[in-house]
């Protein structure tokens, strides 16, 4: 059965190629190569390493990032190939394949693990877009990976922040942070108030995301505090919309925090903006109304 084995295999292979390309540079970028090699190992052999082994791997990644030796490559002039807006068609292949594949794969559970249908479809979309790009633009065999590695070099260690922060959220949940927050929030919500519970959940998701930098890290805490015990059990909410809209509320927090460095600080650096928080400031007027909309939507769904 096809599942995460395909996704991890594709990701591990790409990072392994990035490591090889970093070693082929002149001068060699040993730190970059080691960083990508460790990421490749995590995808290929994470299950075999166990918790302790993966913990050591994360420490090694952190040490490389903290050493300051992980550096971006000097920018090189590349030949212009004017293709107009048609270039966006290749990029749109990925989300289109993910959407169609998710709907189709769930109908054939014997072929694809239904729990991982979206990720499998996303990986297939990337491979399909890559194949179409080769046939259409006819680049050198290694060109897409060189360009991908150049982008990863620019983003740097911040590329792994989502995984790290999602893991932190799981640690917080296991440590009982959600229960503590739930006790505090429960005392502040008027008894029997659906609107109060929805507001605490949605705003809490946004605020925890602002602090932690990632909605995936905030979700286990707020789900344990408000989502499951109050919205689902007390008010009988359907887990699907409670979880989905809660994550959307969290993403509103992502738009408003520099802690989401890979989303908000890295683009400012790549665009050479004078204000390093310029991306965040531009997103706040969108994030706040969107948060209110998600709050209202969740209240309407549960009413």
Backbone as JSON, one array per atom type, in Angstrom:
{
  "sequence": "XXXXXXXXXXXXXXXXXXXXXXXXXXXXXXXXXXXXXXXXXXXXXXXXXXXXXXXXXXXXXXXXXXXXXXXXXXXXXXXXXXXXXXXXXXXXXXXXXXXXXXXXXXXXXXXXXXXXXXXXXXXXXXXXXXXXXXXXXXXXXXXXXXXXXXXXXXXXXXXXXXXXXXXXXXXXXXXXXXXXXXXXXXXXXXXXXXXXXXXXXXXXXXXXXXXXXXXXXXXXXXXXXXXXXXXXXXXXXXXXXXXXXXXXXXXXXXXXXXXXXXXXXXXXXXXXXXXXXXXXXXXXXXXXXXXXXXXXXXXXXXX",
  "N": [[0.84, -1.2, 0.0], [0.51, 2.2, -0.83], [1.85, 4.93, 0.88], [3.08, 7.06, 3.4], [5.59, 6.19, 2.87], [6.22, 6.7, 0.18], [6.17, 9.53, 0.12], [8.17, 10.2, 2.0], [10.31, 8.97, 0.76], [10.61, 10.46, -1.62], [11.15, 13.04, -0.56], [13.48, 12.49, 0.95], [15.24, 11.7, -1.07], [15.51, 14.05, -2.56], [16.76, 15.8, -0.72], [19.11, 14.38, -0.35], [20.28, 14.66, -2.88], [20.65, 17.43, -2.81], [22.65, 17.54, -0.86], [24.78, 16.25, -2.18], [25.2, 18.04, -4.3], [26.01, 20.28, -2.85], [28.47, 19.42, -1.93], [29.77, 19.27, -4.32], [30.26, 21.84, -5.0], [32.48, 24.62, -5.6], [34.2, 26.73, -3.61], [33.79, 23.74, -1.57], [30.79, 23.27, 0.29], [30.66, 22.33, 3.21], [29.16, 22.42, 5.61], [26.56, 22.99, 4.68], [26.14, 20.69, 3.13], [26.25, 18.69, 5.1], [24.03, 19.39, 6.63], [21.88, 18.98, 4.82], [22.28, 16.28, 4.32], [21.75, 15.12, 6.82], [19.03, 15.76, 7.05], [18.09, 14.2, 4.95], [18.68, 11.63, 5.93], [16.92, 11.6, 8.08], [14.45, 11.37, 6.82], [14.72, 8.99, 5.37], [15.47, 7.05, 7.3], [14.26, 7.6, 9.72], [12.39, 6.13, 11.28], [13.88, 3.92, 12.0], [15.9, 4.98, 13.55], [14.78, 5.7, 15.99], [13.5, 7.37, 18.99], [15.62, 8.46, 20.55], [17.76, 8.5, 18.73], [16.74, 10.18, 16.73], [16.51, 12.48, 18.25], [19.21, 13.09, 18.71], [19.9, 13.63, 16.08], [18.41, 15.95, 15.56], [19.67, 17.68, 17.35], [22.17, 17.79, 16.14], [21.5, 19.06, 13.72], [20.7, 21.52, 14.77], [23.11, 22.38, 15.86], [24.67, 22.77, 13.55], [23.2, 24.82, 12.33], [23.49, 26.82, 14.27], [26.18, 27.27, 14.15], [26.79, 29.06, 12.2], [27.92, 28.48, 9.79], [26.38, 27.56, 7.78], [25.61, 28.63, 4.74], [24.3, 30.86, 2.21], [24.45, 30.51, -1.35], [26.42, 32.52, -3.61], [24.64, 34.68, -5.77], [23.91, 33.78, -9.12], [23.96, 34.79, -12.5], [21.32, 33.89, -14.58], [20.21, 32.52, -17.69], [17.66, 34.29, -19.38], [14.39, 33.17, -19.96], [11.8, 33.92, -21.48], [8.5, 33.16, -20.82], [6.09, 34.04, -20.21], [2.92, 34.21, -18.47], [2.35, 31.57, -18.6], [4.12, 29.97, -17.29], [3.17, 29.68, -14.73], [1.39, 27.65, -14.94], [2.69, 25.2, -14.64], [3.32, 25.28, -11.93], [0.76, 25.24, -10.86], [-0.03, 22.69, -11.32], [0.67, 21.11, -9.18], [-1.01, 21.72, -6.78], [-3.45, 21.12, -8.03], [-3.23, 18.4, -8.7], [-2.95, 17.4, -6.11], [-5.49, 17.94, -5.04], [-7.29, 16.53, -6.77], [-6.2, 13.96, -6.6], [-6.52, 13.41, -3.85], [-9.29, 13.16, -3.62], [-9.76, 10.98, -5.33], [-8.07, 8.88, -4.43], [-9.09, 8.19, -1.96], [-11.15, 6.63, -2.63], [-10.09, 4.27, -3.35], [-8.97, 2.49, -1.23], [-7.41, 0.22, -1.03], [-5.2, 0.63, -2.57], [-3.97, 3.11, -1.91], [-3.1, 4.47, 1.2], [-5.72, 5.7, 2.97], [-5.56, 7.58, 5.0], [-3.34, 9.01, 4.39], [-3.77, 10.1, 1.94], [-3.82, 12.73, 0.88], [-1.17, 13.69, 1.21], [0.24, 11.82, -0.31], [-0.86, 12.32, -2.84], [0.03, 14.95, -3.14], [2.83, 14.58, -3.28], [2.95, 13.1, -5.64], [2.0, 15.04, -7.37], [4.11, 16.89, -7.33], [6.12, 15.36, -8.57], [4.91, 14.96, -11.06], [4.7, 17.62, -12.0], [7.41, 18.2, -12.15], [8.22, 16.4, -14.16], [6.73, 17.38, -16.36], [7.84, 19.91, -16.53], [10.48, 19.27, -17.3], [9.95, 18.17, -19.88], [8.86, 20.35, -21.19], [10.48, 22.73, -20.81], [13.01, 21.74, -21.14], [15.47, 21.63, -19.5], [18.84, 21.21, -18.14], [19.67, 18.0, -16.7], [20.26, 18.18, -13.96], [19.51, 20.73, -13.33], [16.91, 21.59, -12.16], [17.29, 20.7, -9.54], [19.57, 22.0, -8.73], [18.62, 24.63, -8.73], [16.59, 24.36, -6.85], [18.1, 23.71, -4.62], [19.56, 26.09, -4.36], [17.53, 27.84, -3.6], [16.83, 26.66, -1.15], [19.22, 27.06, 0.2], [19.13, 29.83, 0.47], [16.87, 30.14, 2.12], [17.67, 28.65, 4.31], [18.3, 27.39, 7.66], [15.78, 27.94, 8.64], [13.95, 26.56, 7.2], [13.28, 24.18, 8.42], [11.75, 24.86, 10.55], [8.85, 24.54, 10.7], [8.51, 21.71, 11.16], [9.98, 21.39, 13.53], [8.59, 23.06, 15.34], [6.06, 21.94, 15.29], [6.63, 19.53, 16.51], [7.31, 20.51, 19.01], [4.82, 21.39, 19.88], [3.55, 18.91, 20.21], [5.06, 17.9, 22.32], [4.37, 19.75, 24.33], [1.69, 19.1, 24.59], [1.81, 16.46, 25.57], [3.07, 17.0, 27.96], [1.06, 18.13, 29.4], [0.3, 20.76, 29.14], [-1.94, 21.64, 27.76], [-4.03, 20.84, 29.45], [-3.64, 22.5, 31.65], [-3.98, 25.04, 30.49], [-6.59, 24.68, 29.67], [-7.93, 24.57, 32.14], [-7.59, 27.2, 33.04], [-8.83, 28.67, 30.97], [-11.38, 27.56, 31.03], [-12.39, 28.53, 33.42], [-12.74, 31.16, 32.77], [-14.63, 31.31, 30.79], [-18.05, 32.01, 30.4], [-20.5, 29.93, 31.9], [-21.99, 27.55, 29.83], [-21.84, 29.11, 27.57], [-21.65, 29.22, 24.25], [-20.59, 31.0, 22.37], [-18.58, 32.24, 23.88], [-16.86, 30.06, 24.29], [-16.14, 29.42, 21.67], [-14.86, 31.8, 20.93], [-12.71, 31.79, 22.75], [-11.35, 29.54, 21.87], [-10.72, 30.07, 19.1], [-9.39, 32.6, 19.2], [-7.45, 31.89, 21.03], [-6.03, 29.95, 19.56], [-4.9, 31.61, 17.61], [-3.33, 33.35, 19.21], [-1.57, 31.57, 20.56], [-0.25, 30.62, 18.35], [1.04, 32.93, 17.49], [2.89, 33.18, 19.56], [4.31, 30.75, 19.44], [4.9, 30.43, 16.8], [3.87, 28.69, 14.9], [0.99, 27.13, 13.66], [0.58, 24.42, 13.84], [1.96, 23.72, 16.1], [0.52, 25.05, 18.04], [-1.97, 23.85, 17.93], [-2.26, 21.19, 19.24], [-2.24, 21.99, 21.94], [-4.43, 23.84, 22.25], [-6.5, 22.27, 21.32], [-6.6, 20.27, 23.25], [-7.22, 21.87, 25.4], [-9.59, 23.37, 24.86], [-10.9, 22.67, 22.43], [-11.52, 19.79, 22.27], [-12.62, 19.03, 24.94], [-14.63, 20.99, 25.41], [-15.85, 22.2, 23.01], [-16.32, 19.92, 21.41], [-17.15, 17.75, 23.15], [-18.85, 18.94, 25.16], [-20.51, 20.7, 23.67], [-21.1, 19.14, 21.51], [-19.81, 19.31, 19.02], [-18.82, 18.69, 15.61], [-15.86, 16.96, 14.96], [-14.37, 17.47, 12.58], [-14.96, 20.15, 11.34], [-14.36, 21.67, 13.65], [-11.63, 21.18, 14.08], [-10.53, 21.94, 11.57], [-11.33, 24.66, 11.17], [-10.25, 25.73, 13.43], [-7.51, 25.43, 12.9], [-7.32, 27.22, 10.75], [-7.83, 29.6, 12.09], [-5.54, 29.63, 13.63], [-3.64, 29.97, 11.62], [-4.08, 32.6, 11.01], [-2.76, 33.8, 13.1], [-0.18, 33.09, 12.36], [0.3, 34.84, 10.27], [0.84, 37.13, 11.64], [3.17, 37.15, 13.15], [6.65, 37.42, 13.88], [7.88, 35.15, 14.74], [7.23, 33.11, 13.06], [9.41, 32.56, 11.22], [10.28, 31.42, 8.79], [8.2, 32.04, 7.1], [7.76, 34.8, 7.32], [10.06, 36.38, 8.0], [12.19, 35.43, 6.43], [11.26, 35.89, 3.69], [11.32, 38.71, 3.77], [14.04, 39.15, 4.02], [15.01, 37.98, 1.66], [13.82, 39.6, -0.23], [15.08, 41.88, 0.35], [14.03, 43.92, 2.01], [13.75, 47.06, 3.69], [12.57, 47.22, 6.19], [12.57, 44.7, 8.43], [10.35, 43.54, 9.52], [8.42, 44.07, 7.73], [6.82, 42.37, 6.13], [5.14, 41.13, 7.99], [3.74, 43.38, 9.01], [2.34, 44.15, 6.74], [0.56, 42.07, 6.51], [-1.11, 42.01, 8.72], [-3.57, 43.64, 8.53], [-5.09, 41.94, 6.96], [-5.12, 39.56, 8.41], [-6.53, 40.0, 10.88], [-9.35, 40.63, 10.25], [-9.86, 38.18, 9.0], [-9.54, 36.38, 11.07], [-11.72, 37.08, 12.69], [-13.76, 36.34, 10.95], [-13.37, 33.54, 10.84], [-13.96, 32.91, 13.48], [-16.68, 33.62, 13.6], [-17.65, 31.85, 11.66], [-17.16, 29.31, 12.81], [-18.77, 29.5, 15.1], [-21.28, 29.65, 13.84], [-21.36, 27.14, 12.58], [-21.46, 25.43, 14.78], [-23.76, 26.18, 16.06]],
  "CA": [[0.0, 0.0, 0.0], [1.27, 3.45, -0.93], [1.57, 5.85, 1.97], [4.16, 7.99, 3.68], [6.85, 5.67, 2.31], [6.47, 7.43, -1.06], [6.46, 10.93, 0.45], [9.48, 10.26, 2.64], [11.31, 8.59, -0.23], [10.83, 11.61, -2.51], [11.82, 14.11, 0.19], [14.82, 12.05, 1.28], [16.06, 11.7, -2.3], [15.81, 15.44, -2.93], [17.77, 16.33, 0.2], [20.38, 13.69, -0.64], [20.84, 15.33, -4.05], [21.14, 18.74, -2.36], [23.92, 17.31, -0.17], [25.8, 15.95, -3.2], [25.48, 19.28, -5.03], [26.77, 21.15, -1.97], [29.85, 18.91, -1.92], [30.36, 19.49, -5.65], [30.57, 23.26, -5.16], [33.87, 25.07, -5.43], [34.65, 25.71, -2.64], [32.75, 22.87, -1.02], [30.02, 23.8, 1.42], [30.56, 21.15, 4.06], [28.05, 22.57, 6.56], [25.32, 22.82, 3.93], [26.02, 19.28, 2.75], [25.93, 17.92, 6.3], [22.65, 19.72, 7.01], [20.97, 18.29, 3.91], [22.46, 14.83, 4.5], [21.02, 14.75, 8.03], [17.6, 15.78, 6.71], [17.84, 13.01, 4.13], [18.68, 10.48, 6.83], [15.7, 11.63, 8.89], [13.34, 10.88, 6.01], [14.94, 7.6, 4.97], [15.69, 6.11, 8.39], [13.76, 8.13, 10.97], [11.76, 5.07, 12.07], [14.91, 3.02, 12.5], [16.74, 5.67, 14.53], [14.12, 5.78, 17.29], [13.39, 8.7, 19.59], [16.92, 8.97, 20.97], [18.54, 8.79, 17.53], [16.19, 11.38, 16.09], [16.86, 13.61, 19.1], [20.6, 13.44, 18.39], [19.9, 14.22, 14.73], [17.93, 17.33, 15.69], [20.73, 18.45, 18.0], [23.2, 18.03, 15.13], [20.98, 20.09, 12.82], [20.74, 22.78, 15.5], [24.51, 22.79, 15.98], [25.09, 23.29, 12.25], [22.54, 26.12, 12.13], [24.05, 27.79, 15.21], [27.6, 27.5, 13.87], [26.92, 30.16, 11.25], [28.63, 28.03, 8.59], [25.4, 27.28, 6.74], [25.58, 29.9, 3.99], [23.68, 30.89, 0.88], [25.37, 30.61, -2.48], [26.36, 33.78, -4.35], [23.68, 34.61, -6.87], [24.49, 33.68, -10.45], [23.06, 35.2, -13.58], [20.78, 32.76, -15.35], [19.64, 32.99, -18.95], [16.23, 34.57, -19.34], [13.56, 32.39, -20.88], [10.45, 34.48, -21.33], [7.42, 32.22, -21.1], [4.83, 34.67, -19.82], [2.2, 33.63, -17.33], [2.2, 30.13, -18.78], [4.98, 29.29, -16.32], [2.4, 29.37, -13.54], [0.65, 26.4, -15.16], [3.45, 24.1, -14.05], [3.17, 25.35, -10.48], [-0.61, 24.89, -10.49], [-0.2, 21.24, -11.45], [0.86, 20.49, -7.87], [-2.25, 21.73, -5.98], [-4.53, 20.45, -8.75], [-3.04, 16.96, -8.51], [-3.23, 17.09, -4.71], [-6.94, 17.96, -4.85], [-7.92, 15.41, -7.5], [-5.7, 12.71, -6.04], [-7.14, 13.19, -2.54], [-10.66, 12.68, -3.83], [-9.76, 9.67, -5.99], [-7.38, 7.85, -3.65], [-9.93, 7.74, -0.86], [-12.08, 5.66, -3.18], [-9.36, 3.01, -3.58], [-8.13, 2.33, -0.03], [-6.47, -0.9, -1.17], [-4.02, 1.12, -3.29], [-3.36, 4.21, -1.18], [-3.56, 4.65, 2.57], [-6.67, 6.81, 2.96], [-5.14, 8.6, 5.96], [-2.23, 9.78, 3.81], [-4.1, 10.33, 0.54], [-3.45, 14.08, 0.47], [0.29, 13.79, 1.1], [0.66, 11.01, -1.47], [-1.24, 13.07, -4.04], [0.92, 16.1, -3.23], [4.12, 14.1, -3.77], [2.79, 12.76, -7.06], [1.88, 16.31, -8.09], [5.46, 17.44, -7.48], [6.81, 14.55, -9.58], [4.28, 15.24, -12.35], [5.12, 18.97, -12.41], [8.82, 18.11, -12.53], [8.3, 15.75, -15.47], [6.23, 18.3, -17.39], [8.85, 20.96, -16.67], [11.57, 18.73, -18.13], [9.51, 18.02, -21.26], [8.51, 21.65, -21.76], [11.59, 23.68, -20.81], [14.23, 21.01, -21.51], [16.68, 22.08, -18.79], [19.76, 20.13, -17.84], [19.1, 17.03, -15.77], [20.44, 18.6, -12.57], [19.12, 22.14, -13.15], [15.86, 21.83, -11.15], [17.79, 20.44, -8.19], [20.48, 23.11, -8.41], [17.81, 25.8, -8.38], [15.94, 24.06, -5.58], [19.1, 23.83, -3.55], [19.87, 27.51, -4.2], [16.45, 28.42, -2.81], [16.96, 26.16, 0.2], [20.36, 27.74, 0.8], [18.68, 31.17, 0.85], [15.97, 30.02, 3.26], [18.53, 28.21, 5.4], [17.78, 26.52, 8.72], [14.37, 28.22, 8.93], [13.11, 25.62, 6.45], [12.85, 23.07, 9.26], [10.98, 25.37, 11.68], [7.52, 23.93, 10.87], [8.61, 20.39, 11.78], [10.45, 21.55, 14.9], [7.56, 23.66, 16.18], [4.99, 20.95, 15.42], [7.1, 18.6, 17.54], [7.2, 21.21, 20.29], [3.41, 21.35, 20.26], [3.27, 17.57, 20.72], [5.7, 17.81, 23.64], [3.54, 20.51, 25.24], [0.45, 18.35, 24.83], [2.15, 15.34, 26.44], [3.43, 17.54, 29.27], [-0.14, 18.57, 30.08], [0.07, 22.21, 29.02], [-3.32, 21.83, 27.34], [-4.93, 20.72, 30.61], [-3.47, 23.71, 32.45], [-4.64, 26.13, 29.77], [-8.01, 24.4, 29.71], [-8.46, 24.98, 33.44], [-7.63, 28.66, 33.09], [-9.83, 29.15, 30.02], [-12.69, 27.12, 31.48], [-12.86, 29.42, 34.47], [-13.03, 32.48, 32.21], [-15.77, 31.23, 29.87], [-19.35, 31.9, 31.08], [-21.04, 28.57, 31.79], [-22.98, 27.33, 28.78], [-21.71, 30.1, 26.5], [-21.0, 28.71, 23.04], [-19.81, 32.08, 21.77], [-17.38, 32.41, 24.68], [-15.98, 28.93, 24.04], [-15.61, 29.56, 20.31], [-13.91, 32.91, 20.94], [-11.5, 31.36, 23.45], [-10.65, 28.57, 21.02], [-10.19, 30.71, 17.89], [-8.39, 33.61, 19.58], [-6.35, 31.16, 21.65], [-5.22, 29.37, 18.49], [-4.12, 32.69, 16.98], [-2.33, 33.86, 20.15], [-0.53, 30.56, 20.75], [0.54, 30.57, 17.12], [1.92, 34.11, 17.53], [3.97, 32.91, 20.5], [5.08, 29.57, 19.07], [5.34, 30.58, 15.43], [3.34, 27.69, 13.99], [-0.33, 26.67, 14.09], [0.66, 22.99, 14.17], [2.43, 23.65, 17.48], [-0.54, 25.56, 18.9], [-3.19, 23.04, 17.86], [-2.43, 20.19, 20.31], [-2.52, 22.65, 23.2], [-5.78, 24.39, 22.27], [-7.46, 21.17, 21.16], [-6.73, 19.63, 24.57], [-7.76, 22.83, 26.36], [-10.94, 23.85, 24.56], [-11.53, 22.01, 21.29], [-12.11, 18.48, 22.58], [-13.51, 18.94, 26.11], [-15.75, 21.93, 25.44], [-16.57, 22.32, 21.74], [-16.76, 18.61, 20.91], [-17.89, 16.96, 24.13], [-19.92, 19.68, 25.82], [-21.47, 21.24, 22.71], [-21.37, 18.15, 20.47], [-19.3, 19.74, 17.73], [-18.19, 17.73, 14.7], [-14.41, 17.17, 15.02], [-13.77, 17.96, 11.32], [-14.93, 21.62, 11.26], [-13.7, 22.25, 14.81], [-10.19, 21.12, 13.84], [-10.16, 22.69, 10.37], [-11.48, 26.1, 11.37], [-9.26, 26.09, 14.44], [-6.22, 25.61, 12.23], [-7.4, 28.46, 9.98], [-7.64, 30.68, 13.06], [-4.11, 29.63, 13.95], [-2.89, 30.54, 10.49], [-4.17, 34.06, 11.14], [-1.64, 34.16, 13.96], [1.06, 32.94, 11.57], [0.48, 36.06, 9.48], [1.11, 38.3, 12.48], [4.28, 36.93, 14.08], [8.0, 37.18, 13.35], [8.31, 33.82, 15.13], [7.11, 32.29, 11.85], [10.52, 33.16, 10.47], [10.36, 30.93, 7.42], [7.16, 32.67, 6.3], [7.69, 36.25, 7.43], [11.36, 37.06, 8.04], [12.99, 35.02, 5.27], [10.89, 36.67, 2.5], [11.8, 40.09, 3.92], [15.48, 39.14, 3.75], [15.23, 37.68, 0.24], [13.39, 40.77, -1.0], [15.92, 42.99, 0.8], [13.2, 45.0, 2.52], [14.4, 47.85, 4.73], [11.93, 46.85, 7.44], [12.55, 43.23, 8.49], [8.99, 43.13, 9.88], [7.51, 44.63, 6.74], [5.86, 41.36, 5.67], [4.15, 40.98, 9.06], [2.91, 44.58, 9.06], [1.45, 44.15, 5.58], [-0.41, 40.98, 6.61], [-2.01, 42.19, 9.86], [-4.91, 44.06, 8.13], [-5.82, 40.78, 6.42], [-5.22, 38.51, 9.42], [-7.53, 40.28, 11.91], [-10.71, 40.32, 9.76], [-9.98, 36.75, 8.71], [-9.73, 35.72, 12.36], [-13.12, 37.31, 13.08], [-14.6, 35.52, 10.07], [-13.27, 32.14, 11.27], [-14.7, 32.81, 14.74], [-18.1, 33.64, 13.26], [-17.96, 30.63, 10.92], [-17.2, 28.2, 13.76], [-19.98, 29.69, 15.91], [-22.43, 29.29, 13.01], [-21.35, 25.68, 12.37], [-21.8, 24.72, 16.02], [-25.07, 26.64, 16.58]],
  "C": [[0.88, 1.26, 0.0], [0.86, 4.38, 0.2], [2.71, 6.81, 2.15], [5.5, 7.49, 3.16], [7.21, 6.38, 1.01], [6.9, 8.86, -0.77], [7.86, 11.06, 1.04], [10.59, 9.9, 1.65], [11.64, 9.74, -1.17], [11.6, 12.71, -1.78], [13.26, 13.73, 0.53], [15.75, 12.08, 0.09], [16.45, 13.11, -2.69], [16.89, 16.01, -2.02], [19.12, 15.64, 0.02], [21.06, 14.31, -1.86], [21.37, 16.71, -3.69], [22.5, 18.6, -1.66], [25.05, 17.05, -1.15], [26.19, 17.22, -3.95], [26.28, 20.26, -4.17], [28.23, 20.72, -1.91], [30.55, 19.17, -3.24], [30.7, 20.96, -5.9], [32.07, 23.51, -5.05], [33.82, 26.49, -4.87], [33.48, 24.89, -2.12], [32.08, 23.52, 0.18], [29.7, 22.62, 2.34], [29.36, 21.24, 5.0], [26.71, 22.38, 5.86], [25.08, 21.36, 3.59], [25.63, 18.43, 3.95], [24.48, 18.15, 6.73], [21.66, 18.95, 6.13], [21.08, 16.78, 4.07], [21.7, 14.35, 5.74], [19.51, 14.77, 7.8], [17.23, 14.57, 5.88], [17.76, 11.76, 4.99], [17.39, 10.43, 7.64], [14.5, 11.11, 8.12], [13.5, 9.4, 5.66], [14.94, 6.63, 6.15], [15.17, 6.61, 9.73], [13.14, 7.06, 11.87], [12.79, 4.15, 12.7], [15.75, 3.67, 13.6], [16.11, 5.7, 15.92], [14.13, 7.2, 17.84], [14.76, 9.28, 19.94], [17.76, 9.36, 19.75], [18.05, 10.03, 16.82], [16.49, 12.62, 16.92], [18.29, 14.06, 18.84], [20.69, 14.11, 17.03], [19.45, 15.68, 14.78], [18.99, 18.21, 16.35], [21.84, 18.76, 17.0], [22.77, 19.1, 14.13], [21.06, 21.47, 13.48], [22.17, 23.3, 15.61], [25.03, 23.38, 14.67], [24.5, 24.68, 12.01], [23.18, 27.19, 13.02], [25.51, 28.12, 14.9], [27.83, 28.69, 12.94], [27.63, 29.77, 9.95], [27.69, 27.62, 7.46], [25.16, 28.57, 5.98], [24.87, 29.74, 2.66], [24.76, 31.0, -0.18], [25.3, 32.01, -3.07], [25.4, 33.64, -5.53], [24.4, 34.63, -8.21], [23.46, 34.13, -11.47], [22.59, 33.97, -14.34], [20.13, 33.29, -16.61], [18.13, 33.17, -18.85], [15.5, 33.74, -20.38], [12.13, 32.88, -20.75], [9.38, 33.48, -21.74], [6.06, 32.82, -20.74], [4.21, 33.97, -18.63], [2.0, 32.14, -17.46], [3.06, 29.35, -17.8], [4.2, 28.9, -15.07], [1.61, 28.07, -13.7], [1.37, 25.22, -14.53], [3.31, 24.09, -12.53], [1.77, 24.92, -10.04], [-0.89, 23.4, -10.62], [-0.15, 20.58, -10.07], [-0.42, 20.53, -7.03], [-3.41, 21.02, -6.69], [-4.44, 18.93, -8.58], [-3.34, 16.55, -7.08], [-4.74, 17.01, -4.46], [-7.6, 16.74, -5.49], [-7.49, 14.08, -6.89], [-6.33, 12.4, -4.69], [-8.53, 12.61, -2.69], [-10.69, 11.28, -4.42], [-9.17, 8.57, -5.11], [-8.23, 7.34, -2.49], [-10.98, 6.72, -1.32], [-11.42, 4.3, -3.43], [-8.41, 2.76, -2.41], [-7.15, 1.18, -0.12], [-5.17, -0.47, -1.84], [-3.25, 2.15, -2.48], [-3.96, 4.28, 0.21], [-4.45, 5.89, 2.65], [-6.26, 7.93, 3.91], [-4.05, 9.51, 5.39], [-2.5, 10.15, 2.35], [-3.64, 11.7, 0.05], [-1.95, 14.21, 0.27], [0.81, 12.99, -0.09], [0.34, 11.75, -2.76], [-0.35, 14.29, -4.23], [2.29, 15.69, -3.78], [4.04, 13.74, -5.25], [2.65, 14.03, -7.91], [3.22, 16.96, -8.33], [6.21, 16.69, -8.58], [6.23, 14.82, -10.97], [4.7, 16.61, -12.87], [6.58, 18.96, -12.86], [8.97, 17.48, -13.91], [7.83, 16.65, -16.6], [7.22, 19.44, -17.61], [10.03, 20.5, -17.51], [11.17, 18.68, -19.6], [9.29, 19.37, -21.94], [9.73, 22.55, -21.9], [12.92, 23.07, -21.21], [15.49, 21.55, -20.82], [17.66, 20.92, -18.67], [19.18, 19.24, -16.75], [19.17, 17.53, -14.33], [19.93, 20.02, -12.29], [18.01, 22.36, -12.12], [16.37, 21.64, -9.72], [18.81, 21.49, -7.77], [19.69, 24.34, -7.98], [17.07, 25.58, -7.06], [16.89, 24.18, -4.42], [19.49, 25.28, -3.31], [18.79, 28.18, -3.34], [16.54, 27.95, -1.36], [18.14, 26.8, 0.92], [19.96, 29.14, 1.26], [17.78, 31.12, 2.08], [16.73, 29.58, 4.51], [17.82, 27.34, 6.41], [16.3, 26.75, 9.01], [13.43, 27.27, 8.2], [12.58, 24.5, 7.33], [12.02, 23.55, 10.46], [9.59, 24.72, 11.8], [7.57, 22.58, 11.56], [9.02, 20.51, 13.25], [9.33, 22.06, 15.81], [6.36, 22.73, 16.33], [5.37, 19.92, 16.48], [7.0, 19.23, 18.93], [5.77, 21.2, 20.79], [3.02, 19.99, 20.82], [3.86, 17.37, 22.11], [4.87, 18.56, 24.67], [2.27, 19.75, 25.6], [0.71, 17.19, 25.79], [2.45, 15.81, 27.86], [2.22, 18.08, 30.04], [-0.4, 20.05, 30.03], [-1.38, 22.49, 28.64], [-4.3, 21.76, 28.51], [-4.85, 21.97, 31.49], [-4.2, 24.88, 31.8], [-6.15, 25.93, 29.81], [-8.65, 24.81, 31.02], [-8.58, 26.48, 33.55], [-8.74, 29.21, 32.2], [-11.23, 28.8, 30.49], [-13.26, 28.02, 32.56], [-13.26, 30.79, 33.95], [-14.25, 32.48, 31.3], [-17.07, 31.15, 30.67], [-19.95, 30.52, 30.85], [-22.14, 28.5, 30.72], [-22.88, 28.29, 27.62], [-20.94, 29.51, 25.32], [-20.11, 29.77, 22.42], [-18.51, 32.3, 22.55], [-16.38, 31.3, 24.43], [-15.34, 29.03, 22.66], [-14.57, 30.67, 20.26], [-12.61, 32.51, 21.62], [-10.68, 30.42, 22.58], [-9.98, 29.25, 19.83], [-9.11, 31.72, 18.23], [-7.19, 32.93, 20.23], [-5.44, 30.52, 20.61], [-4.33, 30.44, 17.86], [-3.01, 33.16, 17.92], [-1.21, 32.84, 20.39], [0.35, 30.44, 19.51], [1.49, 31.76, 17.05], [3.13, 33.83, 18.42], [4.9, 31.81, 20.0], [5.52, 29.58, 17.61], [4.73, 29.62, 14.44], [2.01, 27.17, 14.52], [-0.31, 25.2, 14.47], [1.16, 22.8, 15.6], [1.33, 24.09, 18.45], [-1.72, 24.6, 18.98], [-3.31, 21.99, 18.97], [-2.79, 20.81, 21.65], [-3.97, 23.12, 23.27], [-6.84, 23.32, 22.05], [-7.69, 20.48, 22.51], [-7.41, 20.56, 25.57], [-9.23, 23.14, 26.12], [-11.63, 23.0, 23.49], [-12.23, 20.72, 21.64], [-13.06, 18.53, 23.78], [-14.75, 19.83, 26.06], [-16.53, 21.92, 24.12], [-17.1, 20.98, 21.24], [-17.64, 17.88, 21.91], [-19.08, 17.71, 24.72], [-20.98, 20.16, 24.84], [-21.72, 20.31, 21.53], [-20.89, 18.53, 19.09], [-18.68, 18.61, 16.93], [-16.68, 17.98, 14.71], [-13.81, 17.79, 13.76], [-13.79, 19.49, 11.24], [-14.25, 22.27, 12.45], [-12.18, 22.29, 14.59], [-9.78, 22.01, 12.67], [-10.23, 24.19, 10.59], [-10.52, 26.58, 12.46], [-7.89, 26.3, 13.83], [-6.21, 26.89, 11.41], [-7.23, 29.67, 10.9], [-6.17, 30.77, 13.47], [-3.28, 30.25, 12.85], [-2.99, 32.07, 10.47], [-3.07, 34.58, 12.06], [-0.32, 34.07, 13.25], [1.35, 34.21, 10.79], [0.97, 37.23, 10.31], [2.33, 38.14, 13.38], [5.62, 36.77, 13.37], [8.54, 35.83, 13.77], [8.17, 32.83, 13.97], [8.16, 32.77, 10.86], [10.56, 32.71, 9.02], [9.3, 31.55, 6.51], [7.32, 34.19, 6.23], [9.02, 36.98, 7.44], [12.23, 36.69, 6.84], [12.58, 35.77, 4.01], [11.38, 38.12, 2.57], [13.29, 40.18, 3.61], [15.75, 38.9, 2.26], [14.87, 38.87, -0.64], [14.17, 42.03, -0.64], [15.09, 44.19, 1.23], [13.94, 45.76, 3.62], [13.86, 47.5, 6.11], [11.82, 45.33, 7.5], [11.19, 42.69, 8.91], [7.95, 43.64, 8.89], [6.46, 43.65, 6.26], [4.75, 41.19, 6.71], [3.2, 42.17, 9.08], [1.92, 44.62, 7.89], [0.34, 43.12, 5.7], [-1.43, 41.17, 7.74], [-3.41, 42.65, 9.44], [-5.73, 42.95, 7.48], [-6.09, 39.76, 7.52], [-6.36, 38.76, 10.41], [-8.97, 40.07, 11.42], [-10.92, 38.85, 9.47], [-10.19, 35.96, 9.99], [-11.18, 35.88, 12.83], [-14.07, 36.47, 12.23], [-14.57, 34.05, 10.51], [-14.03, 31.92, 12.58], [-16.2, 32.74, 14.46], [-18.52, 32.34, 12.54], [-18.09, 29.43, 11.87], [-18.44, 28.3, 14.65], [-21.23, 29.28, 15.12], [-22.51, 27.78, 12.8], [-21.82, 24.94, 13.6], [-23.18, 25.11, 16.57], [-26.18, 25.68, 16.19]]
}
